[in-house]
């Protein structure tokens, strides 16, 4: 991990200024000059009172007025430029952070997504990044300009009259104590706010995804109650954070009023003693406002910064998640593969207990094997190892004799096709979904793939044909139609290795016939791994492997396995009642 990746809190945003630090230096210079302008303005006001008005010098007064106007115009121009440039840099940082966060998420293994709720992950990309965006878009400018104004005002006050400067600093110790208290308590409070928001988002995402089940089992009120509890906890957490802020902000404002009273009282004594002029005192009070007005704005910003810091902490948990599956040093791209697949003594576990035990199989180039067995036996896990969604704990998965860990993942996955039990269709046209695995494919190639698989008959139901827009998940299409589109997608991608994972288990009989014909087209000339329960699907395999508790319990052709009284025959009788009569 790079050193920058170990930064914590908002300091983690520093690497996102790389390549723009000269621009940042220019912004800071402009901001410094802009911050000094109001201090100079109050100095001019003091001079105008003492040396213009009280001295009855119209020329000096006109000069001070002209200087004051010039300083005001310069401050406005510099402030506007600083604001625009800082906001631009802030939004660029947010853009880069969101990109890196999404890129990192897409590189994480399936194990990570099985351990985290979808809503929790969505909260990192949405509400947490938005909290950072708010600070960087508006708060960054407030932070920089007001911090520099504060420094300039304190310096100007001491240069104007060091005695008044010392008097103003009497409120500094209690101000530091209040700020430190708020820093500690608010960090905990705002971190809890981010956690509560994530819980609400997670429950909302789960409810929306499973709404059909919720309504089917009449669980609306239970889910409404659960959401209400999470929402109330979020309200209480936010209220606590706001109570802390409601104490801190007025406390800072009160310290400013107190400092002004001290300066006025001390200034009056000094004027009476003849060591201070009235114009200087007025300028000092003005500069004191420049001290506490930025301090008050910074205190108001502080809660926002704490919320952003807590959000960055949550985001960091994603960015710091280990990328289990990736290219090891020295991994090389793999050219067009033949498709010979080997599992050599493979052992794999999701937790402590292995779910795949010392599996060794070989599928020749263009060959086809079927994995059958009861659910939970390890069939899908073996397929995921071949797809390199996971790496084995022991042994190796090889393609054309090369360990998959020694090749670049992208170059391998480009030659891999997967058809799942529940095919996912993305928002877009039917043609877009077919083209998903090969975006550069021409319209004629998409149409040819659709005809070969039978999707053209699906598209014929719609006026727009293949340009019909499907909603996310393929709503409005039957399970069989969605599966046909996913098969056409795999065909167009032209993979060398194909994995069919229970691709017909949720399909009705008429759709199954269409899909089985589509499989004949799809499997031709490709190395194929079929996971299925239905005999119509597995009987096309060159070899069938019966997997029980992560081990190969039986293997052979369909005829050999049916001729033997073993687990395959029992499975066949369970899943196809007609087989028992045929064997008998």
CORHUGI-V188149 format. One line per field, one symbol per residue. ss: DSSP state (A for helix, B for strand, O for the rest). phi: phi as a letter, one per 30 degrees, with the letter a starting at -180 (. if undefined). burial: + if it has 16 or more other ideal C-beta (glycine too) atoms within 10 Angstrom, else -. Layout:
# CORHUGI-V188149
ss->???
phi->???
burial->???
This chain:
# CORHUGI-V188149
ss->OOAAAAOOAAAAAAAAAOOOAAAAAAAAAAAAAAAAAAAAAAAAAAAAAAAAAOOOOAAAAAAAAAAAAAAAAAAAAAAAAAAAAAAAAAAAAAAAAAAAAAAAAAAOOAAAAAAOOAAAAAAAAAAAAAAAAAAAAAAAAAAAAAAAAAAAAAAAAAAAOAAAAAAAAAAAAAAAAAAAAAAAAAAAAAAAAAAAAAAAAAAAAAAAAOAAAAAAOOOAAAAAAAAAAAAAAAAAAAAAAAAAAAAAAAAAAAAAAAAAAAAAAAAAAAAAOOOOOAAAAAAAAAAAAAAAAAAAAAAAAAAAAAAAAAAAAAAAAAAOOOOOOOOOOOOBOOOOOOOOBBBBBBBBBOOOOBBBBBBBBBBOOOOBBBBBOOOOOOAAAAAAAAOOOOOOOBBBBBBOOBBAAABOAAAAAOOBBBBOOOOOOOOBBAAAAAAAAOOOOOAAAAAAAAAAAOAAAAAOOOOOAAAOBBOAAAOOOOAAAAAAAAAAAAAAAOOOBBBBBOOOOOOOAAAAAAAAAAAAAAAOOOBBBBBOOOAAAAOOOOBBBBBBOOBBBBBBOAAAAAOOOOAAAAAAAAAOAAAAAAAO
phi->.deddcdbiddddeedceibddddddddddddddddddddddddddddddccdddhceddddddddddddddddddddddddedddddddddddedddddddedddcdddedddccdedddddddcdddddddddddcdddeddddddddddddddddddadddddddddddedddddddddddddddddddeddddddddddddddddceddeddchcedddddddddddddddddddddddddddddddddddddddddedddddddddddicbcdddddddddddddddddddddddddddddddddddddddddddddddcaddeidcdcddcdjdcbcchdbbbdbdddcbchdbbbcdeidbbbcbkddidjdddddddddhdbcddbiacbbhicdddccdddddddccbbccdcdcccdkdedddddedbedddedddddddddcjdddddddcddidcddcdeiiejcddddddddddddddddhddbbccchdbdccddddddddddddeddddibdbbccacddeddddddbccccbhibddabldedddddcdaddddddddcbdddedddd
burial->---------+-++-++----------+--+++++++++++++++++++++++-------++-++--++--+---+--++--++-++--++--++--++--+---+--++--+---++-++++++--+++-++++++++++++++++-+++++++-+++-++-+++-+++-+---+--++--+--+++-+++++++++++++++++++------+--------+------+---+--++-++--++--++-+++-++-+++-+++-++--+-----++-++++++++++++++++++++++++++++++++++++++-++-+---+-+---+--+--+-++++++-+-++----++++-+-+-+-+++++++++---++++++++++++++++--++++++-++++-+-+-++-++++++++-+-+---++++++++++--+----+++++-+++++-++--+--++-+-+---+--+-++++++++++++++++++++++++++--+---++-+++-++--++--++++++++++-+++++-++++++-+-+-+-+-+--++----+++-++------+-----
